[in-house]
Amino acid sequence: MCGRYATSRTKVQLTEAFHVASDQADEVPRADFNVSPTKRVPIVLTSSAPDSEAEAAVRQLRLATWGITPVWMAKAGKKGRPLTNARAETIDEKPTFRRPFEQRRCLVPADGFYEWFAEAGGKQPYFFRPVDGAVLAMAGIVEWWHDPENKTLWFPTFSVITTKATDDAGKVHDRMPMTVQPDRWDAWLDPGLTDAAKVRRLMAAPAKGSLDIFPVSKAVNVSKNNGPGLVEPAEIGS
């Protein structure tokens, strides 16, 4: 699974990395080294709100809430537990995820993500980040939440797509986020590409050896804790 991650890049860094025009980008909050479900964080997408008059798919950097609100809940104005992850193995079979996977995909920028290893002294957090220091583009899907108090307002929500961990990552946890390589971003974000089989081929788990994996402080276990110290290597059990 993916339950926490870090994102510290600025609006300028993200628009440059993902080739987004500045007038198509929301202001990015300060660096967050402990992103947890229900937080609003940057994503890259081309889909627009259901009642949008936009005719062309334009790449955007928008703030979105982590945790999909299914469309049937949105239409009914109901609230429920947000769905933060979608399993790659069954994503095109589940009613909640099938349509977003076909038409409303996104990229979730991250410095890296956390996973936990269960041991005798409790769960030890580990941080996974690209060896080359590049931004990690996690594969995601988008659903729009309709504000029941204001029918003209829609808010994007998203889930991170996960898969079986690679051998090196699997020593810590059996699941990890899917990612999309830069040369596949255009196709991944294209709402006109709706063939599930073709879409599947655009994403993959980070290649073995492409991630630095190391233990970090258990301070990250508390969602209110934050700061760059959370992603620094630490002694196990600290």
CYANA upper distance limits for C-alpha pairs under 8 A (distance plus 0.5 A):
  1 MET  CA     85 ASN  CA      7.21
  1 MET  CA    115 GLU  CA      8.37
  1 MET  CA    162 THR  CA      6.48
  1 MET  CA    163 THR  CA      8.25
  1 MET  CA    174 ASP  CA      8.40
  1 MET  CA    175 ARG  CA      5.41
  1 MET  CA    176 MET  CA      5.97
  1 MET  CA    177 PRO  CA      7.40
  2 CYS  CA     84 THR  CA      8.46
  2 CYS  CA     85 ASN  CA      7.28
  2 CYS  CA    113 PHE  CA      7.68
  2 CYS  CA    114 TYR  CA      7.70
  2 CYS  CA    115 GLU  CA      7.54
  2 CYS  CA    160 VAL  CA      7.71
  2 CYS  CA    162 THR  CA      7.59
  2 CYS  CA    175 ARG  CA      8.13
  2 CYS  CA    176 MET  CA      6.69
  2 CYS  CA    177 PRO  CA      6.68
  3 GLY  CA     36 SER  CA      6.92
  3 GLY  CA     37 PRO  CA      7.53
  3 GLY  CA     84 THR  CA      8.04
  3 GLY  CA    114 TYR  CA      7.79
  3 GLY  CA    115 GLU  CA      8.06
  4 ARG  CA     34 ASN  CA      6.70
  4 ARG  CA     35 VAL  CA      5.84
  4 ARG  CA     36 SER  CA      5.57
  4 ARG  CA     37 PRO  CA      8.04
  4 ARG  CA    113 PHE  CA      6.57
  4 ARG  CA    114 TYR  CA      6.03
  4 ARG  CA    115 GLU  CA      8.13
  5 TYR  CA     33 PHE  CA      7.33
  5 TYR  CA     34 ASN  CA      6.37
  5 TYR  CA     35 VAL  CA      5.70
  5 TYR  CA     36 SER  CA      7.69
  5 TYR  CA    110 ALA  CA      7.25
  5 TYR  CA    111 ASP  CA      8.09
  5 TYR  CA    112 GLY  CA      6.40
  5 TYR  CA    113 PHE  CA      4.44
  5 TYR  CA    114 TYR  CA      6.10
  6 ALA  CA     32 ASP  CA      6.32
  6 ALA  CA     33 PHE  CA      4.67
  6 ALA  CA     34 ASN  CA      6.01
  6 ALA  CA     35 VAL  CA      6.28
  6 ALA  CA    110 ALA  CA      6.21
  6 ALA  CA    111 ASP  CA      5.95
  6 ALA  CA    112 GLY  CA      6.18
  6 ALA  CA    113 PHE  CA      6.61
  7 THR  CA     31 ALA  CA      6.55
  7 THR  CA     32 ASP  CA      5.96
  7 THR  CA     33 PHE  CA      6.55
  7 THR  CA     35 VAL  CA      7.98
  7 THR  CA    109 PRO  CA      7.30
  7 THR  CA    110 ALA  CA      5.20
  7 THR  CA    111 ASP  CA      5.65
  7 THR  CA    112 GLY  CA      7.94
  8 SER  CA     30 ARG  CA      7.69
  8 SER  CA     31 ALA  CA      4.46
  8 SER  CA     32 ASP  CA      6.27
  8 SER  CA     33 PHE  CA      7.35
  8 SER  CA    110 ALA  CA      8.22
  8 SER  CA    111 ASP  CA      7.28
  9 ARG  CA     13 GLN  CA      6.32
  9 ARG  CA     14 LEU  CA      6.80
  9 ARG  CA     31 ALA  CA      7.18
  9 ARG  CA    111 ASP  CA      8.40
 10 THR  CA     14 LEU  CA      6.64
 10 THR  CA     28 VAL  CA      6.93
 10 THR  CA     30 ARG  CA      8.15
 10 THR  CA     31 ALA  CA      8.08
 11 LYS  CA     15 THR  CA      6.53
 11 LYS  CA     25 ALA  CA      8.08
 11 LYS  CA     26 ASP  CA      8.32
 11 LYS  CA     27 GLU  CA      6.92
 11 LYS  CA     28 VAL  CA      5.88
 12 VAL  CA     16 GLU  CA      6.62
 12 VAL  CA     22 SER  CA      8.43
 13 GLN  CA     17 ALA  CA      6.54
 14 LEU  CA     18 PHE  CA      6.47
 14 LEU  CA     20 VAL  CA      8.41
 14 LEU  CA     61 LEU  CA      8.46
 14 LEU  CA    109 PRO  CA      8.39
 15 THR  CA     19 HIS  CA      5.97
 15 THR  CA     20 VAL  CA      5.12
 15 THR  CA     21 ALA  CA      7.13
 15 THR  CA     22 SER  CA      7.18
 15 THR  CA     25 ALA  CA      7.84
 15 THR  CA     61 LEU  CA      7.63
 16 GLU  CA     20 VAL  CA      7.12
 17 ALA  CA    135 VAL  CA      8.37
 18 PHE  CA     44 VAL  CA      8.10
 19 HIS  CA     59 ARG  CA      8.47
 20 VAL  CA     24 GLN  CA      7.14
 20 VAL  CA     25 ALA  CA      7.59
 20 VAL  CA     59 ARG  CA      6.39
 20 VAL  CA     60 GLN  CA      6.42
 20 VAL  CA     61 LEU  CA      7.22
 21 ALA  CA     25 ALA  CA      7.41
 21 ALA  CA     59 ARG  CA      8.28
 21 ALA  CA     60 GLN  CA      7.99
 24 GLN  CA     59 ARG  CA      7.78
 24 GLN  CA     60 GLN  CA      5.52
 24 GLN  CA     61 LEU  CA      6.89
 25 ALA  CA     60 GLN  CA      6.22
 25 ALA  CA     61 LEU  CA      4.96
 25 ALA  CA     62 ARG  CA      6.46
 26 ASP  CA     61 LEU  CA      6.59
 26 ASP  CA     62 ARG  CA      5.73
 26 ASP  CA     63 LEU  CA      7.00
 28 VAL  CA     41 VAL  CA      8.05
 28 VAL  CA     42 PRO  CA      7.14
 28 VAL  CA     63 LEU  CA      7.89
 29 PRO  CA     41 VAL  CA      7.98
 32 ASP  CA    226 ASN  CA      7.28
 32 ASP  CA    227 GLY  CA      7.60
 33 PHE  CA    226 ASN  CA      6.12
 33 PHE  CA    227 GLY  CA      6.20
 33 PHE  CA    228 PRO  CA      6.72
 33 PHE  CA    230 LEU  CA      7.14
 33 PHE  CA    231 VAL  CA      7.66
 34 ASN  CA    220 VAL  CA      7.10
 34 ASN  CA    223 SER  CA      6.90
 34 ASN  CA    224 LYS  CA      8.33
 34 ASN  CA    225 ASN  CA      7.60
 34 ASN  CA    226 ASN  CA      6.19
 34 ASN  CA    227 GLY  CA      8.34
 34 ASN  CA    230 LEU  CA      8.23
 35 VAL  CA     39 LYS  CA      7.18
 35 VAL  CA    223 SER  CA      8.24
 36 SER  CA     66 TRP  CA      8.13
 36 SER  CA    223 SER  CA      7.12
 37 PRO  CA     65 THR  CA      8.25
 37 PRO  CA     66 TRP  CA      5.62
 37 PRO  CA     67 GLY  CA      6.56
 37 PRO  CA     82 PRO  CA      8.30
 37 PRO  CA     84 THR  CA      7.02
 38 THR  CA     65 THR  CA      5.91
 38 THR  CA     66 TRP  CA      5.37
 38 THR  CA     67 GLY  CA      6.44
 38 THR  CA     82 PRO  CA      7.95
 39 LYS  CA     64 ALA  CA      8.45
 39 LYS  CA     65 THR  CA      5.96
 39 LYS  CA     66 TRP  CA      6.23
 40 ARG  CA     63 LEU  CA      6.22
 40 ARG  CA     64 ALA  CA      5.49
 40 ARG  CA     65 THR  CA      4.81
 40 ARG  CA     66 TRP  CA      6.89
 41 VAL  CA     62 ARG  CA      8.43
 41 VAL  CA     63 LEU  CA      5.51
 41 VAL  CA     64 ALA  CA      6.04
 41 VAL  CA     65 THR  CA      7.03
 41 VAL  CA     66 TRP  CA      7.83
 42 PRO  CA     61 LEU  CA      6.85
 42 PRO  CA     62 ARG  CA      5.93
 42 PRO  CA     63 LEU  CA      4.97
 42 PRO  CA     64 ALA  CA      6.75
 42 PRO  CA    108 VAL  CA      7.53
 42 PRO  CA    109 PRO  CA      7.55
 43 ILE  CA     61 LEU  CA      6.21
 43 ILE  CA     62 ARG  CA      6.04
 43 ILE  CA     63 LEU  CA      6.73
 43 ILE  CA     64 ALA  CA      7.09
 43 ILE  CA    106 CYS  CA      7.09
 43 ILE  CA    107 LEU  CA      6.26
 43 ILE  CA    108 VAL  CA      5.31
 43 ILE  CA    109 PRO  CA      6.88
 44 VAL  CA     59 ARG  CA      7.45
 44 VAL  CA     60 GLN  CA      6.10
 44 VAL  CA     61 LEU  CA      5.16
 44 VAL  CA     62 ARG  CA      6.91
 44 VAL  CA    106 CYS  CA      6.00
 44 VAL  CA    107 LEU  CA      5.52
 44 VAL  CA    108 VAL  CA      6.98
 44 VAL  CA    109 PRO  CA      8.21
 45 LEU  CA     59 ARG  CA      6.24
 45 LEU  CA     60 GLN  CA      5.92
 45 LEU  CA     61 LEU  CA      7.17
 45 LEU  CA     62 ARG  CA      8.04
 45 LEU  CA    104 ARG  CA      8.27
 45 LEU  CA    105 ARG  CA      7.23
 45 LEU  CA    106 CYS  CA      5.16
 45 LEU  CA    107 LEU  CA      7.12
 45 LEU  CA    189 LEU  CA      6.70
 46 THR  CA     57 ALA  CA      5.78
 46 THR  CA     58 VAL  CA      5.63
 46 THR  CA     59 ARG  CA      5.14
 46 THR  CA     60 GLN  CA      6.42
 46 THR  CA    104 ARG  CA      8.27
 46 THR  CA    106 CYS  CA      8.09
 46 THR  CA    189 LEU  CA      6.57
 46 THR  CA    190 ASP  CA      7.68
 46 THR  CA    191 PRO  CA      7.80
 47 SER  CA     57 ALA  CA      7.09
 47 SER  CA     58 VAL  CA      8.29
 47 SER  CA    103 GLN  CA      8.32
 47 SER  CA    104 ARG  CA      6.26
 47 SER  CA    105 ARG  CA      8.26
 47 SER  CA    191 PRO  CA      7.35
 48 SER  CA     52 SER  CA      6.55
 48 SER  CA     54 ALA  CA      7.71
 49 ALA  CA    144 TRP  CA      7.01
 49 ALA  CA    154 TRP  CA      6.70
 49 ALA  CA    155 PHE  CA      8.17
 49 ALA  CA    156 PRO  CA      8.24
 50 PRO  CA    144 TRP  CA      8.07
 57 ALA  CA    190 ASP  CA      7.97
 57 ALA  CA    191 PRO  CA      7.91
 59 ARG  CA    189 LEU  CA      8.40
 63 LEU  CA    156 PRO  CA      8.17
 64 ALA  CA    155 PHE  CA      7.45
 64 ALA  CA    156 PRO  CA      5.51
 64 ALA  CA    157 THR  CA      5.74
 64 ALA  CA    158 PHE  CA      7.29
 65 THR  CA    155 PHE  CA      8.39
 65 THR  CA    156 PRO  CA      7.00
 65 THR  CA    157 THR  CA      5.12
 65 THR  CA    158 PHE  CA      6.88
 66 TRP  CA     82 PRO  CA      8.28
 66 TRP  CA     84 THR  CA      6.63
 66 TRP  CA    157 THR  CA      6.31
 66 TRP  CA    158 PHE  CA      5.76
 66 TRP  CA    159 SER  CA      6.81
 67 GLY  CA     82 PRO  CA      4.86
 67 GLY  CA     83 LEU  CA      5.18
 67 GLY  CA     84 THR  CA      4.63
 67 GLY  CA     85 ASN  CA      8.10
 67 GLY  CA    157 THR  CA      6.31
 67 GLY  CA    158 PHE  CA      5.81
 67 GLY  CA    159 SER  CA      5.93
 68 ILE  CA     82 PRO  CA      5.84
 68 ILE  CA     83 LEU  CA      5.45
 68 ILE  CA     84 THR  CA      6.78
 68 ILE  CA    142 VAL  CA      7.50
 68 ILE  CA    143 GLU  CA      6.48
 68 ILE  CA    157 THR  CA      5.33
 68 ILE  CA    158 PHE  CA      5.31
 68 ILE  CA    159 SER  CA      6.11
 69 THR  CA     73 MET  CA      7.07
 69 THR  CA     74 ALA  CA      7.05
 69 THR  CA     79 LYS  CA      8.11
 69 THR  CA     80 GLY  CA      7.84
 69 THR  CA     81 ARG  CA      8.49
 69 THR  CA     82 PRO  CA      6.28
 69 THR  CA     83 LEU  CA      7.42
 69 THR  CA    143 GLU  CA      7.06
 69 THR  CA    144 TRP  CA      7.77
 69 THR  CA    145 TRP  CA      6.74
 69 THR  CA    157 THR  CA      6.99
 70 PRO  CA     74 ALA  CA      6.90
 70 PRO  CA     96 THR  CA      6.34
 70 PRO  CA    143 GLU  CA      7.23
 70 PRO  CA    145 TRP  CA      8.48
 71 VAL  CA     75 LYS  CA      6.65
 71 VAL  CA     96 THR  CA      8.08
 71 VAL  CA    143 GLU  CA      7.19
 71 VAL  CA    144 TRP  CA      7.44
 71 VAL  CA    145 TRP  CA      7.66
 72 TRP  CA     76 ALA  CA      6.78
 73 MET  CA     77 GLY  CA      6.43
 73 MET  CA     78 LYS  CA      5.46
 73 MET  CA     79 LYS  CA      7.08
 73 MET  CA     80 GLY  CA      8.26
 74 ALA  CA     78 LYS  CA      6.76
 74 ALA  CA     79 LYS  CA      8.30
 74 ALA  CA    144 TRP  CA      7.89
 74 ALA  CA    145 TRP  CA      5.58
 74 ALA  CA    146 HIS  CA      5.72
 74 ALA  CA    147 ASP  CA      8.26
 75 LYS  CA    146 HIS  CA      7.13
 77 GLY  CA    146 HIS  CA      7.52
 77 GLY  CA    147 ASP  CA      7.67
 77 GLY  CA    148 PRO  CA      5.64
 83 LEU  CA    159 SER  CA      6.92
 84 THR  CA    158 PHE  CA      7.58
 84 THR  CA    159 SER  CA      5.10
 84 THR  CA    160 VAL  CA      6.77
 85 ASN  CA    159 SER  CA      5.48
 85 ASN  CA    160 VAL  CA      5.34
 85 ASN  CA    161 ILE  CA      6.19
 85 ASN  CA    162 THR  CA      7.05
 86 ALA  CA     91 ILE  CA      6.69
 86 ALA  CA     97 PHE  CA      7.80
 86 ALA  CA    159 SER  CA      6.77
 86 ALA  CA    160 VAL  CA      6.65
 86 ALA  CA    161 ILE  CA      5.24
 86 ALA  CA    162 THR  CA      6.62
 87 ARG  CA     91 ILE  CA      6.18
 87 ARG  CA    161 ILE  CA      6.26
 87 ARG  CA    162 THR  CA      5.60
 87 ARG  CA    163 THR  CA      6.62
 88 ALA  CA    161 ILE  CA      6.34
 88 ALA  CA    162 THR  CA      6.17
 88 ALA  CA    163 THR  CA      6.04
 88 ALA  CA    178 MET  CA      8.33
 89 GLU  CA    163 THR  CA      7.57
 90 THR  CA     94 LYS  CA      6.99
 91 ILE  CA     97 PHE  CA      6.19
 91 ILE  CA     98 ARG  CA      6.50
 91 ILE  CA    101 PHE  CA      7.64
 92 ASP  CA     97 PHE  CA      7.04
 92 ASP  CA     98 ARG  CA      4.88
 92 ASP  CA     99 ARG  CA      8.31
 92 ASP  CA    101 PHE  CA      7.20
 92 ASP  CA    102 GLU  CA      8.32
 92 ASP  CA    196 ALA  CA      7.27
 93 GLU  CA     97 PHE  CA      8.14
 93 GLU  CA     98 ARG  CA      6.54
 94 LYS  CA     98 ARG  CA      6.17
 95 PRO  CA     99 ARG  CA      7.88
 96 THR  CA    100 PRO  CA      8.42
 97 PHE  CA    101 PHE  CA      6.50
 97 PHE  CA    141 ILE  CA      8.24
 98 ARG  CA    102 GLU  CA      6.80
 99 ARG  CA    103 GLN  CA      6.55
 99 ARG  CA    104 ARG  CA      7.91
100 PRO  CA    104 ARG  CA      4.93
100 PRO  CA    105 ARG  CA      6.80
100 PRO  CA    141 ILE  CA      6.15
100 PRO  CA    142 VAL  CA      6.36
100 PRO  CA    143 GLU  CA      6.91
101 PHE  CA    105 ARG  CA      6.31
101 PHE  CA    141 ILE  CA      6.34
101 PHE  CA    196 ALA  CA      8.04
102 GLU  CA    191 PRO  CA      7.99
102 GLU  CA    193 LEU  CA      7.66
102 GLU  CA    194 THR  CA      5.04
102 GLU  CA    195 ASP  CA      7.25
102 GLU  CA    196 ALA  CA      6.63
102 GLU  CA    199 VAL  CA      8.09
103 GLN  CA    190 ASP  CA      8.38
103 GLN  CA    191 PRO  CA      5.26
103 GLN  CA    192 GLY  CA      7.56
103 GLN  CA    193 LEU  CA      7.70
103 GLN  CA    194 THR  CA      6.47
104 ARG  CA    141 ILE  CA      6.33
104 ARG  CA    142 VAL  CA      5.84
104 ARG  CA    143 GLU  CA      7.74
104 ARG  CA    189 LEU  CA      8.20
104 ARG  CA    191 PRO  CA      6.77
105 ARG  CA    139 ALA  CA      8.15
105 ARG  CA    140 GLY  CA      6.30
105 ARG  CA    141 ILE  CA      4.76
105 ARG  CA    142 VAL  CA      6.37
105 ARG  CA    188 TRP  CA      7.22
105 ARG  CA    189 LEU  CA      6.35
105 ARG  CA    191 PRO  CA      8.04
106 CYS  CA    139 ALA  CA      6.94
106 CYS  CA    140 GLY  CA      5.40
106 CYS  CA    141 ILE  CA      5.89
106 CYS  CA    142 VAL  CA      7.02
106 CYS  CA    188 TRP  CA      8.03
106 CYS  CA    189 LEU  CA      6.67
107 LEU  CA    137 ALA  CA      6.05
107 LEU  CA    138 MET  CA      6.13
107 LEU  CA    139 ALA  CA      5.74
107 LEU  CA    140 GLY  CA      6.10
107 LEU  CA    180 VAL  CA      8.16
107 LEU  CA    189 LEU  CA      8.39
108 VAL  CA    136 LEU  CA      8.38
108 VAL  CA    137 ALA  CA      5.95
108 VAL  CA    138 MET  CA      5.37
108 VAL  CA    139 ALA  CA      6.85
108 VAL  CA    140 GLY  CA      6.79
108 VAL  CA    160 VAL  CA      8.10
109 PRO  CA    135 VAL  CA      6.85
109 PRO  CA    136 LEU  CA      6.24
109 PRO  CA    137 ALA  CA      5.37
109 PRO  CA    138 MET  CA      6.86
110 ALA  CA    135 VAL  CA      6.44
110 ALA  CA    136 LEU  CA      5.53
110 ALA  CA    137 ALA  CA      6.95
110 ALA  CA    138 MET  CA      7.68
111 ASP  CA    129 ARG  CA      6.73
111 ASP  CA    130 PRO  CA      8.20
111 ASP  CA    133 GLY  CA      8.37
111 ASP  CA    134 ALA  CA      8.16
111 ASP  CA    135 VAL  CA      6.10
111 ASP  CA    136 LEU  CA      6.45
112 GLY  CA    127 PHE  CA      7.25
112 GLY  CA    128 PHE  CA      5.78
112 GLY  CA    129 ARG  CA      4.72
112 GLY  CA    130 PRO  CA      7.50
112 GLY  CA    135 VAL  CA      8.48
112 GLY  CA    136 LEU  CA      6.97
113 PHE  CA    127 PHE  CA      6.26
113 PHE  CA    128 PHE  CA      5.82
113 PHE  CA    129 ARG  CA      7.26
114 TYR  CA    125 PRO  CA      6.98
114 TYR  CA    126 TYR  CA      6.04
114 TYR  CA    127 PHE  CA      5.11
114 TYR  CA    128 PHE  CA      6.68
115 GLU  CA    125 PRO  CA      6.24
115 GLU  CA    126 TYR  CA      5.94
115 GLU  CA    127 PHE  CA      7.15
115 GLU  CA    128 PHE  CA      8.34
115 GLU  CA    172 VAL  CA      7.43
115 GLU  CA    173 HIS  CA      6.84
116 TRP  CA    123 LYS  CA      6.27
116 TRP  CA    124 GLN  CA      5.86
116 TRP  CA    125 PRO  CA      4.87
116 TRP  CA    126 TYR  CA      6.49
116 TRP  CA    172 VAL  CA      6.97
116 TRP  CA    173 HIS  CA      7.02
117 PHE  CA    123 LYS  CA      5.90
117 PHE  CA    124 GLN  CA      5.68
117 PHE  CA    125 PRO  CA      6.94
117 PHE  CA    126 TYR  CA      8.07
117 PHE  CA    172 VAL  CA      5.51
117 PHE  CA    173 HIS  CA      6.71
118 ALA  CA    122 GLY  CA      6.48
118 ALA  CA    123 LYS  CA      4.90
118 ALA  CA    124 GLN  CA      6.88
119 GLU  CA    123 LYS  CA      6.38
119 GLU  CA    124 GLN  CA      7.58
121 GLY  CA    237 GLY  CA      7.88
124 GLN  CA    215 PRO  CA      7.65
124 GLN  CA    216 VAL  CA      8.35
124 GLN  CA    218 LYS  CA      7.11
124 GLN  CA    236 ILE  CA      7.43
124 GLN  CA    237 GLY  CA      7.13
125 PRO  CA    215 PRO  CA      6.42
125 PRO  CA    216 VAL  CA      6.34
125 PRO  CA    217 SER  CA      7.50
125 PRO  CA    218 LYS  CA      6.71
125 PRO  CA    220 VAL  CA      7.96
125 PRO  CA    221 ASN  CA      7.98
126 TYR  CA    172 VAL  CA      8.05
126 TYR  CA    213 ILE  CA      7.10
126 TYR  CA    214 PHE  CA      5.82
126 TYR  CA    215 PRO  CA      4.67
126 TYR  CA    216 VAL  CA      5.97
127 PHE  CA    212 ASP  CA      8.30
127 PHE  CA    213 ILE  CA      6.21
127 PHE  CA    214 PHE  CA      6.12
127 PHE  CA    215 PRO  CA      6.76
127 PHE  CA    216 VAL  CA      6.95
127 PHE  CA    231 VAL  CA      7.01
128 PHE  CA    211 LEU  CA      6.43
128 PHE  CA    212 ASP  CA      6.11
128 PHE  CA    213 ILE  CA      5.20
128 PHE  CA    214 PHE  CA      7.47
129 ARG  CA    133 GLY  CA      7.83
129 ARG  CA    136 LEU  CA      8.13
129 ARG  CA    211 LEU  CA      5.71
129 ARG  CA    212 ASP  CA      5.81
129 ARG  CA    213 ILE  CA      7.34
130 PRO  CA    134 ALA  CA      6.63
130 PRO  CA    135 VAL  CA      7.95
130 PRO  CA    136 LEU  CA      7.32
130 PRO  CA    210 SER  CA      6.41
130 PRO  CA    211 LEU  CA      4.99
130 PRO  CA    212 ASP  CA      6.60
131 VAL  CA    210 SER  CA      6.12
131 VAL  CA    211 LEU  CA      5.54
131 VAL  CA    212 ASP  CA      5.87
132 ASP  CA    210 SER  CA      8.38
136 LEU  CA    179 THR  CA      7.73
137 ALA  CA    179 THR  CA      6.06
137 ALA  CA    180 VAL  CA      6.33
137 ALA  CA    181 GLN  CA      7.74
138 MET  CA    160 VAL  CA      7.34
138 MET  CA    161 ILE  CA      8.10
138 MET  CA    177 PRO  CA      6.80
138 MET  CA    178 MET  CA      6.30
138 MET  CA    179 THR  CA      4.77
138 MET  CA    180 VAL  CA      6.85
139 ALA  CA    160 VAL  CA      6.51
139 ALA  CA    161 ILE  CA      6.12
139 ALA  CA    177 PRO  CA      7.77
139 ALA  CA    178 MET  CA      5.93
139 ALA  CA    179 THR  CA      5.42
139 ALA  CA    180 VAL  CA      6.44
139 ALA  CA    203 MET  CA      7.47
140 GLY  CA    158 PHE  CA      7.00
140 GLY  CA    159 SER  CA      5.99
140 GLY  CA    160 VAL  CA      4.96
140 GLY  CA    161 ILE  CA      5.95
141 ILE  CA    158 PHE  CA      5.97
141 ILE  CA    159 SER  CA      6.05
141 ILE  CA    160 VAL  CA      7.29
141 ILE  CA    161 ILE  CA      7.98
142 VAL  CA    156 PRO  CA      6.90
142 VAL  CA    157 THR  CA      6.16
142 VAL  CA    158 PHE  CA      4.95
142 VAL  CA    159 SER  CA      7.28
143 GLU  CA    156 PRO  CA      6.39
143 GLU  CA    157 THR  CA      5.84
143 GLU  CA    158 PHE  CA      6.68
144 TRP  CA    154 TRP  CA      6.67
144 TRP  CA    155 PHE  CA      5.98
144 TRP  CA    156 PRO  CA      5.01
144 TRP  CA    157 THR  CA      6.37
145 TRP  CA    154 TRP  CA      6.02
145 TRP  CA    155 PHE  CA      5.51
145 TRP  CA    156 PRO  CA      6.60
145 TRP  CA    157 THR  CA      7.24
146 HIS  CA    151 LYS  CA      7.30
146 HIS  CA    153 LEU  CA      6.80
146 HIS  CA    154 TRP  CA      5.19
146 HIS  CA    155 PHE  CA      7.05
147 ASP  CA    151 LYS  CA      6.55
147 ASP  CA    152 THR  CA      8.22
147 ASP  CA    153 LEU  CA      6.14
147 ASP  CA    154 TRP  CA      6.51
147 ASP  CA    155 PHE  CA      8.00
160 VAL  CA    177 PRO  CA      7.22
160 VAL  CA    178 MET  CA      8.24
161 ILE  CA    177 PRO  CA      6.34
161 ILE  CA    178 MET  CA      6.12
162 THR  CA    175 ARG  CA      7.00
162 THR  CA    176 MET  CA      5.88
162 THR  CA    177 PRO  CA      4.68
162 THR  CA    178 MET  CA      5.66
163 THR  CA    175 ARG  CA      6.06
163 THR  CA    176 MET  CA      6.11
163 THR  CA    177 PRO  CA      6.64
163 THR  CA    178 MET  CA      6.61
163 THR  CA    205 ALA  CA      7.48
164 LYS  CA    174 ASP  CA      6.43
164 LYS  CA    175 ARG  CA      5.17
164 LYS  CA    176 MET  CA      6.82
165 ALA  CA    169 ALA  CA      6.16
165 ALA  CA    170 GLY  CA      5.44
165 ALA  CA    173 HIS  CA      7.51
165 ALA  CA    174 ASP  CA      5.61
165 ALA  CA    175 ARG  CA      5.12
165 ALA  CA    176 MET  CA      5.69
165 ALA  CA    205 ALA  CA      7.87
166 THR  CA    170 GLY  CA      6.11
166 THR  CA    205 ALA  CA      7.74
166 THR  CA    206 PRO  CA      8.33
166 THR  CA    207 ALA  CA      8.01
166 THR  CA    208 LYS  CA      6.79
167 ASP  CA    171 LYS  CA      7.30
167 ASP  CA    208 LYS  CA      7.62
168 ASP  CA    208 LYS  CA      6.98
168 ASP  CA    209 GLY  CA      7.95
169 ALA  CA    173 HIS  CA      6.99
169 ALA  CA    174 ASP  CA      8.06
169 ALA  CA    176 MET  CA      8.20
169 ALA  CA    213 ILE  CA      8.03
170 GLY  CA    174 ASP  CA      5.37
170 GLY  CA    175 ARG  CA      7.66
176 MET  CA    205 ALA  CA      7.83
177 PRO  CA    205 ALA  CA      7.10
178 MET  CA    203 MET  CA      6.74
178 MET  CA    204 ALA  CA      5.85
178 MET  CA    205 ALA  CA      5.16
178 MET  CA    206 PRO  CA      7.60
179 THR  CA    203 MET  CA      6.08
179 THR  CA    204 ALA  CA      5.98
179 THR  CA    205 ALA  CA      6.21
179 THR  CA    206 PRO  CA      6.86
180 VAL  CA    184 ARG  CA      6.91
180 VAL  CA    185 TRP  CA      7.08
180 VAL  CA    188 TRP  CA      8.24
180 VAL  CA    202 LEU  CA      7.01
180 VAL  CA    203 MET  CA      5.34
180 VAL  CA    204 ALA  CA      6.99
181 GLN  CA    185 TRP  CA      7.12
181 GLN  CA    203 MET  CA      7.94
184 ARG  CA    188 TRP  CA      6.58
184 ARG  CA    202 LEU  CA      6.67
185 TRP  CA    189 LEU  CA      6.54
186 ASP  CA    190 ASP  CA      6.64
187 ALA  CA    193 LEU  CA      7.63
187 ALA  CA    202 LEU  CA      8.16
188 TRP  CA    193 LEU  CA      8.34
188 TRP  CA    199 VAL  CA      7.33
188 TRP  CA    202 LEU  CA      7.05
193 LEU  CA    198 LYS  CA      8.49
193 LEU  CA    199 VAL  CA      7.77
194 THR  CA    199 VAL  CA      7.74
195 ASP  CA    199 VAL  CA      6.70
196 ALA  CA    200 ARG  CA      6.59
197 ALA  CA    201 ARG  CA      7.20
198 LYS  CA    202 LEU  CA      7.50
199 VAL  CA    203 MET  CA      8.01
206 PRO  CA    210 SER  CA      6.93
206 PRO  CA    211 LEU  CA      7.81
207 ALA  CA    211 LEU  CA      8.34
214 PHE  CA    233 PRO  CA      6.56
214 PHE  CA    234 ALA  CA      8.41
215 PRO  CA    233 PRO  CA      6.24
215 PRO  CA    234 ALA  CA      6.22
215 PRO  CA    235 GLU  CA      7.29
215 PRO  CA    236 ILE  CA      6.61
216 VAL  CA    220 VAL  CA      8.41
216 VAL  CA    230 LEU  CA      6.97
216 VAL  CA    231 VAL  CA      6.77
216 VAL  CA    232 GLU  CA      6.60
216 VAL  CA    233 PRO  CA      5.49
216 VAL  CA    234 ALA  CA      5.14
216 VAL  CA    235 GLU  CA      7.62
216 VAL  CA    236 ILE  CA      7.82
216 VAL  CA    238 SER  CA      8.27
217 SER  CA    230 LEU  CA      6.67
217 SER  CA    231 VAL  CA      8.50
217 SER  CA    232 GLU  CA      8.32
217 SER  CA    233 PRO  CA      8.06
217 SER  CA    234 ALA  CA      6.13
217 SER  CA    235 GLU  CA      7.99
217 SER  CA    236 ILE  CA      8.22
217 SER  CA    237 GLY  CA      8.00
217 SER  CA    238 SER  CA      5.90
218 LYS  CA    222 VAL  CA      8.44
218 LYS  CA    237 GLY  CA      7.66
218 LYS  CA    238 SER  CA      6.66
219 ALA  CA    225 ASN  CA      6.99
219 ALA  CA    230 LEU  CA      7.47
220 VAL  CA    225 ASN  CA      6.73
220 VAL  CA    226 ASN  CA      7.83
220 VAL  CA    230 LEU  CA      6.54
226 ASN  CA    230 LEU  CA      7.24
228 PRO  CA    232 GLU  CA      7.60
234 ALA  CA    238 SER  CA      7.14
